[in-house]
């Protein structure tokens, strides 16, 4: 029934009934209990005027069919007005974009800006295949989130939150600082190196660096514990300091591809191969 609804929603244009198959087995499930007929069920649900069950089909009035889709379509239109005011074209992709009613509502709002390609439901699959054949076909991407790494700074009274104050070896630091690397909405070229970050060991025989990577839906998060922040992965680096507290690593996160990549070098510019990004499920 859900598969048939998926097909029916694409054909529905808001001018006629929305028709969905109604399996006989569903009759038995619904009527099991105190209901004597399907009409009783529809009457109880307040849908008897808009929904009829006839000859193995559910006939939904055009007004109720519009109501089913209007809430999500209204959200789509509202979002596009905010995000794409200056867009030259709006291309409809994905299964729902084949809906005649969605296309009708979109064109009523945005006119000739709206482009409905052939078989838009296959856009993601086709894009993945084309990218696999020719990765250079995509030159830039727009960052969906603000990305950063959890770090510490010397504590600054009046600027940093008191509950973030920690003391290490007699020095005061502010913990959980969101060190921003990429800003939401930023255009990034493929394999673009972002700012390089330098880290030093905190103990003489330190053998590992573990850096927490976070994403935020806001432009300028202050702490990684902010409500809109979520940890997405760990950057793991194996090191051999030789007991040298002046040992340093330089970390670059590389964006613009299909995933975030990492490049780590020591203070002499030598590539550290034992570095990897583990993404959290």
Number of C-alpha atoms within 10 A of each C-alpha: 10 9 9 12 14 14 16 15 22 17 16 20 19 21 13 14 19 22 23 21 18 17 13 11 8 12 14 11 9 14 14 11 8 9 12 11 13 16 15 14 16 16 13 11 9 11 14 15 11 15 21 17 18 10 10 13 14 17 18 20 19 19 14 17 23 21 12 12 15 15 10 12 17 14 11 13 16 11 12 15 14 9 10 11 10 8 10 9 13 17 11 20 18 14 16 17 19 22 20 17 23 26 20 14 17 23 16 11 13 15 13 12 14 18 15 15 13 11 12 17 16 12 16 12 11 12 13 12 12 14 14 11 10 10 14 11 11 14 12 16 16 13 16 15 18 21 27 23 23 18 18 17 14 14 19 13 10 7 8 18 13 12 8 14 18 15 12 8 6 7 9 15 19 22 21 19 20 25 21 19 16 21 22 17 13 14 14 20 16 17 17 14 16 14 13 13 14 14 15 16 19 12 11 13 14 17 14 15 18 12 15 20 23 22 24 24 16 16 15 14 22 15 21 24 15 13 11 12 21 15 18 15 18 18 19 17 19 15 20 11 19 11 13 14 14 13 17 17 24 19 21 19 22 19 22 20 17 11 10 13 16 16 17 22 17 17 15 10 10 11 14 17 12 11 20 16 19 13 13 9 5
